[in-house]
Amino acid sequence: MGDRPGSRHLPLGPHRRRAAPPEARGADPTTIGGTVERVTFHNPDTGFCVLRLKVGGRRELETVVGHVASVAAGEEIRAVGEWLNDLSHGLQFRATSMHTAPPSSLEGIERYLGSGLIRGIGPVFARKLVDAFGDRVFEVIDGQPGRLRDVDGIGPGRAAQIVEAWKGQKVIRDIMVFLYGHGVGTSRAVRIYKTYGADAIALIKENPYRLARDVRGIGFLTADALAQKLGIEKTAAIRARAGIAYALMQAIDEGQCGLPREELVESAKKLLDVPGDIVDAALAAEIAEGTVVADATGGRDCIFLAWLHTTERQLADSIRALAAGAPPWPAIDVEKALPWVEEKLALALADRQREAVRQAIASKLLVITGGPGVGKTTIVRAILAILGAKRVRVTLCAPTGRAAKRLTEITGLEAKTIHRLLEVNPADGRFRRGPSNPLDTDLLVVDETSMVDVPLMHALVRAVPLRAAVIFVGDVDQLPSVGPGQVLDDIIGSGAVPVVRLTEVFRQAAASRIIVNAHRVNHGEMPELVSLPDSPSDFYFVEIESPEEGLAKIIQIVAERIPQRFGLDAVRDVQVLSPMNRGAIGARSLNVELQKRLNPRPVQAIQRFGSTFAIGDKVMQIENDYDKDVYNGDIGFVLAIDQDLGDVTIEYDGRPVLYGAHELDQVVLAYATTVHKAQGCEYPAVVIPVTTQHYPMLQRNLIYTGITRGRKLVVLVGQKKALAMAVRGSRAVRRWSKLGDWLAAPG
């Protein structure tokens, strides 16, 4: 976002209400035009601006709020939007699109030139230029730049500076006019300009479909509409090739690294609405150019995006290289170390745990996997204590902030998110740590490894020095990562790395029905269903007849029964986890209804991107934002709303983060979320709807993952038939990936 003043310091107009002036509105009541008198605020990174506008000779200035790539006092603007009468700041025009043009009056030209927008010209030289050339000053700068030196005080250096700056402003304006003329709104136009710079028009004309690949918030349909306005035919090869790339990107969004050829072709045909031979020809061209790669896996001919295919192969090579050789610490007498660590940590290790510690001490790379209550945490603590006594440098990390925080609490050592550990650069999302700047460590421990996708794991292992050891810890039976691949499952299944699989549930853990039932589900058995609300348990099943009944019961359970019975906060302690977003008791519908019940009379609220956000709302970030240091899946609470600017401040673990109005598409309500989005998180209580309406997502590992998110209480609300379908059905839908093949191949 860049630095911006708080709204209380912005003079946004008179603090009284008045009617919108007819002459300001023009013939169209949603259009306003005039001359920019003052730029109160402008953020060049986002285009957000607050302008004071002189309209139709009126003495009183109008306030206009919107987005534009570049703006200066003296320019003329035409804005489309709506008048809003703010209680604090009076009448404002909230622009949905804004077009700027060079000023035409001498006064406007002077103000524009003297605004500082054009480097080399300030108020003094602006007056001199207008005195010398009048309203032809722009023509002089454009076509006769040598005449600038006729003005007193402008030498060759300043003249060249003025010409260069003027060219830059012309480029921005030309790009904006081009985009506006082809139906692209202001906010997206600013993003496009920031992505492509001066080459935007040429690049878009050459291939408008690149927008779907390069610019956040622009999908294939938007790019396709622009392409049609540019005259690209429905059957054009460039469109078909873009459709193939988009179909593969959609598959990646669903966790795949590739798709079987016939599935990809069928998906592209539906998307493009063209005959199969056009798609086949486009696919052949993509393969020939190297954009995609044809390779076999799982007995099927598959197509992969080239960069992801290469990433998987390099990841396999890196894992093999790390697994080779001896660990970096001196020889340790494990038989002496085991009783020492048991006494130091006041614990008694089971036989399988002792074996795990032995393997960890002897291995360069190890996987420790198992469900809840089987002692993964105990093993990690014992390993770290033994190696810590030998002054081994240890680094701990996890995919999410919550998982890293929990790892810190368990071990007493600092754990970081993988992004922070690799020192992500907010400007471009790249990592500063890598082969040329490796981590300074002897042992890397990665917790919640099942959540780590192929690109992130690739970046992580490449940053580990070859001499160092690595321990992957995670529950392979949980859902795989949200991103592409199934890294932990592929590593274990390949046989290329030693694996400790823990299965024994310890006595203390066995007292929890959450843990017992999680393991029952994981083994394909129905959980023990306690339905009496007064029965002492931490696991309950509430049976319903229909989704509509389920919606009412979920709201009652979250808002009343859990807080009353267990003393938990309905917003901060209880999390509803739905198998999917859609449907009557999908996450989206649940969020709307839970917001009404749990935050019924907010102090302030704002509507953006089809959602209402109010102070006190629980929300979730749904994409990585390196600049804000907020990541996909992070949960926060709305702290403040600036109605004038449309800004929203969200608190994440006590840290306030500012969102501009146009950035709120990164955030969704999170009273309810999907089970996938809850990976790596634990909550005091979870409520999970399970109905036949969720049929497409009813998989054993989804229910298992949802149950294991609850720390103190789990409540299933649903139909026994649906629960049985999930528990007795397949463990998961296959993900198409090459990593396991490469790891299993002979060295």
N, C-alpha and C positions, 0 to 999 in steps of 0.2 A: 504493500500500500504506500509506503513512504511516509514521511512525517506529515501530519496534518493537524491543524489546531482543533481544539475542542469546539463544539458548536456554540458554547456560551460566549466565545470570543468573536463569533462571526456576526457582523452587523447585517442580519438577514431581513432588514426592512422594519417598518413601523410596527410597534406592538399594539395594534388595534385592528379591528375587523373593518373591511370595507368591501363593497361590491366590485367584481371584476369589471374594469372599464370596457364598454362596448368597442370604443375605438382601438383599444389594445388588442381585442380579440380578432378584429377583422371580420370578413364575411363568414368565415368558418370559425365557430366558437371554440374549436380545439387548436387553433393556430395563432401564433403571436409572432410579430416581426418588429425589429427595431435595431438600434445601435448600442453596442456594449459600452456603457459608461465606466464600469469598473469590474475587474475580475477579482471577486472577493476570495475565491479559492479555486485552484485547479491542480489536480494530481496528474502529471504527465504519464504515469505508469498505467493508470486505469481510465483516464479521460474524465473522471468525475469533476464537476465544476459547479460553483455558485456564482452567478452573474447578476449584476445590476444593469437593467436595460432601460434605455430611453426610447419611449414609444410615442410616435405620432405627435411630437411637440409638447407632450405633457410635462409639467414641471416635476411631478412625482415619479420616481423611478420604480420599475417593476423588478421583482426578484425572480430569477429563472434558475432552476436546479436541473441538471441533466448530465450528459456525457458528450464530450467532443475531444478529438485528439489534440487540437491546438486552438487557442483562442487568445485574443488580445483586445484591450480597450480600443474603441474606434471601429472595430469590425461590425459588419451588419450580420444579424442572424435571423433565421426563420426557424421556429421551433414548433413541433406538434406534440400535444400532450393534454393536460387538464389543469384547471385552476383548483387549488386547495386552500382552504381558509384555516390556517394553523392557529390554534388558541394562543400560542406564545408569540409567534412571529408574524401573524397577519397573513395577507394574501400572498401566495406563491404560485408560480407556474411550474409544474413538474413535467419536464419534457421527456417524451419517450424517444424522440429523435430530434436532432438539431443540425442545421446546415449553416455554415459560416461563409461569408463572402467578403472580399476586400471592401473597405469603405469607399463611398463615392463623394462625400462632401469634403471640403478642404479641412474643416475642423476634425472630421473623423479620420482623415488620412494622417493628419498631424498627430492625433492621439495614438493611432495605430503604430506609426513609425516610432513614436517616442515611448512605447509601452515596454521596451526591452525585449520584445519577441525577436527582433532582428538584430543580431549581434553587430555592434559597431555603430548603432544609432541610438542616441538617447534623446531626451526632450529638446536639447539645444540644437543638435543636428537635424532633428525632425523639422523644427521651425525653419532652419536654413534651406532644407531640401524643398519644402512646400513653397517658400518664398521664391526659390530659384525656378522650380519646374511646375508649380501649381498641381492641377489634377492629372498631369501627364507624368508624375514622378515614377509611377510603377512601370510605364512604358520605357522611361529612360533607364531604369535599373535593368529591365529585361533586354532591351534592344540596343541601347547606347551607353553601356556602363562606363565608358571612358569619360563621359560628360560629368560624372560624379566629382571628378577632380577639379571641375570649375568652381565647386563650392568651397568657400574659405574653410581651411582646416581639414579637408579630406584629401589625404595623400594616397599613394598607390596601395599601401598596406590596408588602410581602412576601407578603401574602395573595394578591394578584393574580398575583404571580410563581409562587407555589406552584400555583395553579389552572391557569395556562397550561401549566406544565411537566407537570402530571399529565395534562392533555388530550393533550399530545404523546405521552406514554408509552402512553396508552390507544389512540391511533390506531395506533401501531406494533404493539401487541399484537393489535388487531382485524384488521389487515391480515395478520399472520402466521397467525392462527387461520383466517382465510378461505382463504389460500393452502394451508396444510397440509391443510385439509379437502377441497381439490380436487386433491390429489395432487402439489402442487408442493414439491420438496425444499427444504431450508434454504438452500443456496448460491444457488439460483435465486430463492428468495423474497427474499433480501437484495438481489440485483441488481434485482428488480422494485421493491422499496420504494425503493431509491436512485434509480431512474429516475423513478418517479411520485410519490413522497412521500405525503402524506396523502390524495391523490386516487386512490390505487391501486385500491381496491375499486370505486369508481364507474366509473373508466375501463375496468377489465377487464370488469365486468359489461356495460358499454355495447358494448364491442368487444374480446373476448379475443384476436382475431387481430392486434391492434396489438402484442402481445408479440413476435411473429415479426419485426416491423419494427424495434422499438425496443430490445429487450433482447438483448445478446450471449449466445449459448449457447442461445437458445430459437428453435427453428425452427417451421415451419408445423405439423408433426405434433404437437408438444407443445401448441401453442396450440389446435389442432383438438381434441385430447383434452380440454382444459380447457373448450372451448366446448361440447362434447357434455355434459359434466357440468353445465354451466349451462343445459342444455336447448335449445340451438340445433340446429335440424333440419338434416339432411344437405343438404336442397335449399334452405335459407334463402339469401336474396339476399346477406346479409352474408358468408356462407361462400363463395359463388361469387365475390364481388368480391375477397375476400381471396386466393382461389386464383389469380385472374388476376394480382394484384399479386405473389404469390409466384412464379408462373411467369416473370414478367418479371424478377424479382430473380435467379432461377436463370440466366436468359439473360445477365444482366449479369455474374454470376460466371464465365460462360464467355466474356466479352469482348464481348458484343453491347451495342449501345445500344438496340436494339429487336428486334422479331420480326415477320415477315409475319403478317398477321391469322390466316390459316388455321392456321399453325404454333402460334400462341399458343392459339387455341381448342382445338386437338387436345391440346396439352400440359395445359391446364387441365382438360379432360374426363377425362384419365387420372388426374390428381392427385386430383380431387374425386369421381370415379366417379359422375357425374351426366349427364343427357341434354344434348345440345348446345344446345337452346333455352334452358336455364337459364344456360349460360355466355354465350350470345349476349346475353341480356337483361342479365346482369351487366356485360358489356363495354360495352353501350350506356349503362348507368348510370354506369360509370366515366368514359366519354368526356364525358357530359353534365356530370358534376361537375367535370371538368378534372383528375382524378387522372392519367389517361393521355391521350395525344394521338394521333390518327390522322393519318398523313402518308405520302406516297409517296416511295420511294427505290429506285433500281435497278429501276424498272419494276414494283415490287410495292407493294401497300397494306400499310403497316406500322403497328404500335402501339408507342409509346414511353412510358416513364414521364415525366410532365410535367416533373419537375425536370431530368432528363437531356436531354430535348429542348431545354429552355431553355438549359441549360449549353452544349450544342453550338452553338446559334445565337449565344450571346454570345461563345463562343470564336472563331467565325468573324469576328464583328464586330471583336473585339480584334486578331486577326491582320491583318485588312485595315487597321485604323487604324495599327498599328505599321509596316506595310510602306510607308505613304504618306510622302512628303516626303524630305528629304535627311538623311544621317547627321549626328550632332551634332559631329563633329570638323571642323577647318578643312581646306581643300583640301590634298591630299597628292600630290606628284609620284611616282607609283608606279614610273615607269621608273628613277628615281634610288633609290627605296626598295628595289627588288628586289635590285640588286647589293649594297647596303649590308647588307641582312638576311642574304644568303647568306654574306657575309664574317663578319658578327657571329656567326652560328650555325654556321659551318663546314659548310655544306651546299650542294648544287647542286639547284635546283628544276627539275623537268621542265616542259615547256611547259604541260601541263594544270594543274599546281600553280601556275604563275605566273598563269594565267588565273583560277584560284580566288582568289588573293590580290588581283588587280585587282578582281574582283567584290565581294569582301568589303569592300574599302576604299570602293567606290562605292555599296554597297547599304545600305539601312536594315534590311532583313531578308533573310537568306540561308540556304539549306539546303546543307550539304556532306554527301554520302552516298557510300558505297563500302564494299567488303568489306575483309578483313584484308590488310595489306601494300601498300595502294594510296596511302599517304601522307597520310591524314587528319590524323594527329598532327603531321606536319611542317608542313602548311599552317596549322594552328592556332597552332603556335609562331611561325611567321613573321608571321602577322597580329598576334599579341599583342606581338611585339617591335617592329614598326613603330608600332603605336598607342601602345604604352608610351612610346616615344621622344617622342610628341606629348602626353604626360601625359593620355591618355584614361583615364578611370576604368573599370576592367574588373572584371566579376563573373563567376565561374565556378561552375557547379553541375552536378550529375548526380543521377539518381534514387536511387541506392543509395550507402551508405557506402563500399563497395569501389570503385565507379566514381569517386566523388569523390576518394578517396585516390589512385587511379591517375592521375587528371587533375592532381592536385597534383604528383605525382612527375614527370610529363611536362613540365609547364609551369614548375614552380618557383614558382607562385602558389597562394594558398590557394583551394581549391575546397570547396564545401559541398554537402551533400545539399539537395534542393529544400525539404524540410520545415524544415531548419535555416535555410536562407536566408530562407524566408517567416516564420520565427519562430512555429512552431506553438505553440498554447496547450495544454499537457497536459490541462487541465481539460475542454475540450470539443472538441479537435481542430481548432479554427478557427485561421486564420492572422492574425497581427497586421499583416502586410504586405498591402496591397491598394491600390485606387484612391485612398483617402484617406490612406494612409501608404505611398507607393511606395518602391521600392528606390532607393538613392542611387548611380546608376551611369550611365555613358554607353554601355556595351556589355555585354550579357549573352550568355555563351556557355553553351549547354546541350549537354552530352555525353550519349551513349547515349539520344538522343531517342526511338528506337523503343520504349523501355520506358515512356514517359510516357503515361498514359491521359488521357481527356478531362477528368475533374474536376480532376486535378492540373495539367494544362496550362492549364486555364481559370484556376485560382488563380494560376499563375505569370505568365502574360502580362498579367493584370489588375494585377499588382504592378509591371510595368515602366512607367516614365514614358514618355509618348508621344514625347518627344524622343529617347529612347534607341534604339540599334540592337540587333538580336538575331541571333545565328548559331546555328542548330540543326545539330548534328553527330550523325550516327548511320548505322547500316547498315539501310537500309529493307528489305533482303532477309531480315533476321532475323525471328524470331517477333515479332508485335506484342505490345503490353503485356498483362500479366496482367489488368489492369482494363479497363473498357469502352472500345471505340473502337480506331482504327488511325490515330492522329493524324499521325505522320510520313508514312505512305503517303498519307493524304488531302491533306495539304499539298502534297506533291510532285505528286500526280495532278491537283490542281485547276488547276495552271498559274498560280496567283495570286501565287506567290513565286518569285524566281530560284533555280535549283538548279544546283549543281555536282556532277555524278556522276563519280566517279573509277573507272576500270576497269583501268588499267595496273598490273600487279603488278611492283614493282621488283626488280632483280636479286638483292639480298641476301635479300629476302623469298621470292623464288622458289626459294631453296635449301631452304626448309622444305616438306616434303611435307604438313604440316598445311595451310598456306596454299594450296598448289597444289590439293590435293584439295578444300578448302572451295570454291574457285572452280569446280572441275569439277562438284561437286554442285549449286552454285548455277545452273550453266548446263545442268543436266539430264543430266550425264554421270556415269558410274560413276567413283568414285575409283580410283586405282591401288592395288591391294590387295597389300601385302607381308605374307606370312604366316610367313616363316622368322624365328624369334625371334632368331637371331644376325645377321641382316642389319642393317646400320647404317641406321636410319631413325628418324623421330619419329612415324610413322603406321603402325599395324599392323591387320590383320584376322585374327581368330581364328574359324574356321568351326566351327559346331556343328550337330548333327542335331536337337536338341530343346531346349525351355526348361529341362528338368531338367539336361541336360548343360551348358547355358549357365550355370545357377546355380553349379554346381560349378567351372566354369572361371573365372567372374568372381571367386569367392572366392579361388581360387588365384592369379590374376593380381594382384589387389589386395594380398593378404596376403603373397605370396612373390615372384612373378616381378618385379614392378616395383621393390619395395625392393631385391632382390638385384641386379638388372641396372642400375638407374638411381640407386640410392642415395636414393630418395625415401621419406618417411615415409608409411606406409600409411593413417594416419588424417588427418593434417594436409595432406598434399600430393596425395593421390589422391581424386578425386571420381567416384563412379558416377552417371551421368545416364541415367535411363530415360525412354522416351517417355511412359510413363503410370504411374499408381500401382498399378493392379490387375495380377493375373497372377503366374505363378510367378517371373518375373524383372521384375516391376514394382517400384517403389520401396519399397513397404511390405514385401513379402516379402524383398527384398534387405537391407533394414535389419535385420530380425530375424536373418538368417543372418550378416550381416557383424558385427553386434554380438556374436554368440556367438564369432566367430573373432577379432575384433580387440580385444575387451574381455571376455575369458572369465572372469576372476576379479577382479571389481571389489572395492574396499575396502568400498563401500557402494552400495546400490541401493534404489529405491523404485518402487512400481507406482502409476500414475495413468492414468485414462482409457484403459485397455486397453493401455498401453505400460509398459515397464520402463525407467527412467532410472538410469544408474549413473555414478559418478565417472569421468571420462575420456571419456564418450560425446560424439560430435559431434552437435549438435542444430541445428535451424533454427526461428526465429520465423516463424509463418505468418499473423500479422496485425499491423497497426500498433498499437503501444502507446506513445502519446505521453508518458505519465507516466514510463515506464521509458526513453524515448528509444531504443527498439528497434523495428525495422521489418520488415515482411513480406520474407522472404528473407535476413535477417541470419543468419549462421552463427556459433555459439559452441560452447563446450566446458563440460561439467558440471564445476564446480570443487569444490562441497561439497554435502552432503545432511544436513539435520537430521531425523533419524528421528522425533524427538519431535513436532515441529511440522509435519512434512511439507514443510518449506521446501527449495527447491533453489536454489543459487547457480550462475549460468551466466556464463562469462567471454566477453565480446565485445571482441576487439581489445585485450585487457589490462584491460578495465573489468568489474568484477563487478556482476551484476544479480541481485537477489533475487526469486524467485517463490514466492508462497504455494502451498500444496497445490492449492487450487481454481483456480489460474491456469495450471496445466501443460497445459491444453487449448490454450494458445497455442503450444505447442512440440511438434515431432516430431523423431524421430531423423533424422540427415542424413548417414549414411555413404553413402546413396543418396538422390537426390532427382529430381524430374522436370526435364526440359530447360527447361520454362517457368519453374520456380523459380530456375534458374541464370542467367537473363538478367542482363546487366550484370556478371557475375562472370567472373574468369579463375582457372584452377587450374593448378599445374604439370603435372598429368596428369589426364586424364579417361578413363573406361571407359564405353562406350555399348553396351548390348544392343540389337540390332535383329532382331526375329523376326516371323514372320507373326502371332504372338499379339498384337502391338502394332498390328495392321491399322488400327483406328479412328484412330490418331494418326500413321500413316506418311505424313508430308508432307515435301516437299523442304526447306522452310525450317526444319522441326524438326531434321532431320539436319544441315543447314548450321549452325544455331545451336549445336547440341551440339558439332560439330567445332571451331568457333571459340572455344569456352570453354577449350580446351587450349592451354597456353603452350609446354610442352616435349614433351608426349607425348599422343597420342590412340590408343586401342585400341578398335576396334569388335569386338564379340563377337556373332556372329549368323549368319543365313542369307543367302546371296547373293540369293536370290529376294526376301526381305523388303527388303533394301537397294535392289535394283533397283526394287521397287514404290514405295519412298519417293522415290528420286532422279528417276525418270521420271514420277512422278505429278504432281498439281497442286501449285502452289507453296504454296497455303494455302486453307483454307475461308473463304468470304466472311464478313465481319462487316457486320452491318446498322448503318449509321451515316448521318447527314445532313450531317456536317461538310464532306465533299468537295463535296456539292451546293451548299451555301451559299457556300463559298469560290469555286467556279467560276462562280456566278451573276454576271451583269453588275452592276458597281458601282452 
